[in-house]
Amino acid sequence: MSVSSVPDCLVVGGGVVGLSLAYELAVHGASVQLIDRRTTGREASWAGAGILPPANLRTAIDPLDRLRALSHQLHREWAVRLLEETGIDNGYRECGGLYLARSAGEVAALHAFAEMLRDIEIDIERLSPAEAAELEPALSEVANGSLKAAYSLPGEAQLRNPDHLQALRLACEGRGVKILVNCEAKQFECSNGRVTAVQTCAGELSAGRYCVTSGAWTQMLLMQLGVSTGIIPIRGQMVMFRCGTPPFRRVLNEGPRYLVPRDDGRVLVGSTEEEVGFDKSTTEQGVGELVDLARQLIPALRDAPIEKSWAGLRPGSFDSFPYIGRVPGLDNAFAAAGHYRSGLHMAPATAVVLRELMFGAKPQVDLTPFRVGRG
Ligand SMILES: Cc1cc2nc3c(=O)[nH]c(=O)nc-3n(C[C@H](O)[C@H](O)[C@H](O)COP(=O)(O)OP(=O)(O)OC[C@H]3O[C@@H](n4cnc5c(N)ncnc54)[C@H](O)[C@@H]3O)c2cc1C
């Protein structure tokens, strides 16, 4: 869109949200610069599990459901495009999911969740414990013991987020996005209701439009633009086991915890939710709880080595909705952050609706509930 050396858009933050936006903008012909204070795709987006719960765009009515559902559809398309453009398989697999309950409280919550999904016509099937074990023989022991309820969600998918991020970065570069790493945005300059530049540790950068996609760190930047978002870091710890072959095929969910099987036999187990500021360390207790859960559900994990554990900082918001939109009072400043537990899932649709907004089209999802500056 621009022929000058000042890019059409400057994206501040190279997690999955910023990279997806840069990619979407570049696909539509915009010139884009993306900066990251470290390197791209090494924070929450790298730490996450990559679960993509099912969604139905035809029946989704409320904006959050629509954002999720549009993303769900786009993931399938983007996986194909990213493979074509970069040669990287991002690990998108329509593997299905099983939702399990072993306590009375979990059973009640699971039935209510299933009802909600049926209302929006998402394919979900109640299973007896024996049927769950038939689908996933690795669950036989728990099915004969403490398992009280189970549902199958064939529409659940997963992607391998480190590969997805690498593919996004390469695809961005292939489409001319200029990526500057070790470049922290420090201070915005504004004049007459517009951002005119951003001061970074690599000097002053200017663009036609600016978008803050800095994950859990967004609050600090938006405060400079006069907006308080209430985005806070919520730590999530993860553990990865290594097995010779995948001991099960579907994502296994129990309450807020889950086990994700990768094609190569690795199994991810997550995750905790902790308010501990910007501390990304793991704890003995957090890791211990995840290991216990995994070994209770899947006997094969009792002997499997733990390859690694880590933690990431989800960008949480006070009402669990992301912030997607224009920064109030500034014509050319936008933000997309606060996707909490669903940023990997919702990134493609976030990128599409933001690109529409940034270039004057009507976003295909109503962004009112996501407005920046809501309190
Ligand atoms: C343990 C765990 C499990 C998860 N599992 C899932 C899942 O299964 N499915 C799902 O959909 N989501 C999941 N999530 C959530 C998901 O990872 C996040 O919602 C998503 O990654 C947020 O992406 P982001 O781009 O906003 O933030 P980030 O990935 O954190 O990226 C923000 C980027 O901004 C950069 N930055 C910060 N400040 C500045 C600055 N001043 N200047 C320049 N750059 C800056 C950072 O260096 C970083 O690279 C999980 C998260 C965690 C932690």
The ligand as an SDF file (V2000), in Angstrom:
LIG
                    3D

 53 58  0  0  0  0  0  0  0  0999 V2000
    1.1480  -22.7320   29.8290 C   0  0  0  0  0  0  0  0  0  0  0  0
    0.2640  -22.1080   28.7880 C   0  0  0  0  0  0  0  0  0  0  0  0
   -0.5990  -22.9020   28.0490 C   0  0  0  0  0  0  0  0  0  0  0  0
   -1.4050  -22.3280   27.0600 C   0  0  0  0  0  0  0  0  0  0  0  0
   -2.1690  -23.1290   26.2630 N   0  0  0  0  0  0  0  0  0  0  0  0
   -2.9150  -22.5870   25.2710 C   0  0  0  0  0  0  0  0  0  0  0  0
   -3.6750  -23.3960   24.4010 C   0  0  0  0  0  0  0  0  0  0  0  0
   -3.6490  -24.6240   24.5100 O   0  0  0  0  0  0  0  0  0  0  0  0
   -4.4300  -22.8020   23.4440 N   0  0  0  0  0  0  0  0  0  0  0  0
   -4.4650  -21.4450   23.2870 C   0  0  0  0  0  0  0  0  0  0  0  0
   -5.1770  -20.9620   22.4060 O   0  0  0  0  0  0  0  0  0  0  0  0
   -3.7500  -20.6460   24.0930 N   0  0  0  0  0  0  0  0  0  0  0  0
   -2.9850  -21.1770   25.0820 C   0  0  0  0  0  0  0  0  0  0  0  0
   -2.2640  -20.3800   25.9270 N   0  0  0  0  0  0  0  0  0  0  0  0
   -2.4370  -18.9380   25.8300 C   0  0  0  0  0  0  0  0  0  0  0  0
   -1.6360  -18.3500   24.7010 C   0  0  0  0  0  0  0  0  0  0  0  0
   -0.3360  -18.8890   24.7300 O   0  0  0  0  0  0  0  0  0  0  0  0
   -1.6040  -16.8220   24.8490 C   0  0  0  0  0  0  0  0  0  0  0  0
   -2.9140  -16.3030   24.9480 O   0  0  0  0  0  0  0  0  0  0  0  0
   -0.9490  -16.2120   23.6100 C   0  0  0  0  0  0  0  0  0  0  0  0
    0.3030  -16.8210   23.3680 O   0  0  0  0  0  0  0  0  0  0  0  0
   -0.7490  -14.7140   23.7600 C   0  0  0  0  0  0  0  0  0  0  0  0
   -0.0410  -14.2890   22.6360 O   0  0  0  0  0  0  0  0  0  0  0  0
    0.5460  -12.8470   22.5480 P   0  0  0  0  0  0  0  0  0  0  0  0
    1.1390  -12.6920   21.2030 O   0  0  0  0  0  0  0  0  0  0  0  0
   -0.5140  -11.8610   22.9630 O   0  0  0  0  0  0  0  0  0  0  0  0
    1.6470  -12.7920   23.7190 O   0  0  0  0  0  0  0  0  0  0  0  0
    3.1500  -13.3480   23.7860 P   0  0  0  0  0  0  0  0  0  0  0  0
    3.3090  -14.6390   23.1260 O   0  0  0  0  0  0  0  0  0  0  0  0
    3.5500  -13.2510   25.2170 O   0  0  0  0  0  0  0  0  0  0  0  0
    3.9620  -12.2960   22.9350 O   0  0  0  0  0  0  0  0  0  0  0  0
    4.1490  -10.9520   23.3280 C   0  0  0  0  0  0  0  0  0  0  0  0
    5.4440  -10.4750   22.7050 C   0  0  0  0  0  0  0  0  0  0  0  0
    5.5940   -9.0700   22.9420 O   0  0  0  0  0  0  0  0  0  0  0  0
    6.9520   -8.8190   23.2080 C   0  0  0  0  0  0  0  0  0  0  0  0
    7.0340   -7.5390   23.9300 N   0  0  0  0  0  0  0  0  0  0  0  0
    6.6080   -7.2620   25.1790 C   0  0  0  0  0  0  0  0  0  0  0  0
    6.8270   -5.9750   25.4930 N   0  0  0  0  0  0  0  0  0  0  0  0
    7.4180   -5.4180   24.4040 C   0  0  0  0  0  0  0  0  0  0  0  0
    7.9070   -4.1090   24.1160 C   0  0  0  0  0  0  0  0  0  0  0  0
    7.8400   -3.1000   25.0000 N   0  0  0  0  0  0  0  0  0  0  0  0
    8.4830   -3.8770   22.9050 N   0  0  0  0  0  0  0  0  0  0  0  0
    8.5820   -4.8910   21.9820 C   0  0  0  0  0  0  0  0  0  0  0  0
    8.1380   -6.1400   22.2190 N   0  0  0  0  0  0  0  0  0  0  0  0
    7.5540   -6.4000   23.3980 C   0  0  0  0  0  0  0  0  0  0  0  0
    7.4170  -10.0250   24.0060 C   0  0  0  0  0  0  0  0  0  0  0  0
    8.8190  -10.1860   23.9650 O   0  0  0  0  0  0  0  0  0  0  0  0
    6.6780  -11.1490   23.3150 C   0  0  0  0  0  0  0  0  0  0  0  0
    7.4480  -11.7480   22.2720 O   0  0  0  0  0  0  0  0  0  0  0  0
   -1.4050  -20.9220   26.8650 C   0  0  0  0  0  0  0  0  0  0  0  0
   -0.5220  -20.1370   27.6070 C   0  0  0  0  0  0  0  0  0  0  0  0
    0.3230  -20.7140   28.5570 C   0  0  0  0  0  0  0  0  0  0  0  0
    1.2940  -19.8440   29.3000 C   0  0  0  0  0  0  0  0  0  0  0  0
  1  2  1  0
  2  3  1  0
  2 52  2  0
  3  4  2  0
  4  5  1  0
  4 50  1  0
  5  6  2  0
  6  7  1  0
  6 13  1  0
  7  8  2  0
  7  9  1  0
  9 10  1  0
 10 11  2  0
 10 12  1  0
 12 13  2  0
 13 14  1  0
 14 15  1  0
 14 50  1  0
 15 16  1  0
 16 17  1  0
 16 18  1  0
 18 19  1  0
 18 20  1  0
 20 21  1  0
 20 22  1  0
 22 23  1  0
 23 24  1  0
 24 25  2  0
 24 26  1  0
 24 27  1  0
 27 28  1  0
 28 29  2  0
 28 30  1  0
 28 31  1  0
 31 32  1  0
 32 33  1  0
 33 34  1  0
 33 48  1  0
 34 35  1  0
 35 36  1  0
 35 46  1  0
 36 37  1  0
 36 45  1  0
 37 38  2  0
 38 39  1  0
 39 40  1  0
 39 45  2  0
 40 41  1  0
 40 42  2  0
 42 43  1  0
 43 44  2  0
 44 45  1  0
 46 47  1  0
 46 48  1  0
 48 49  1  0
 50 51  2  0
 51 52  1  0
 52 53  1  0
M  END
$$$$
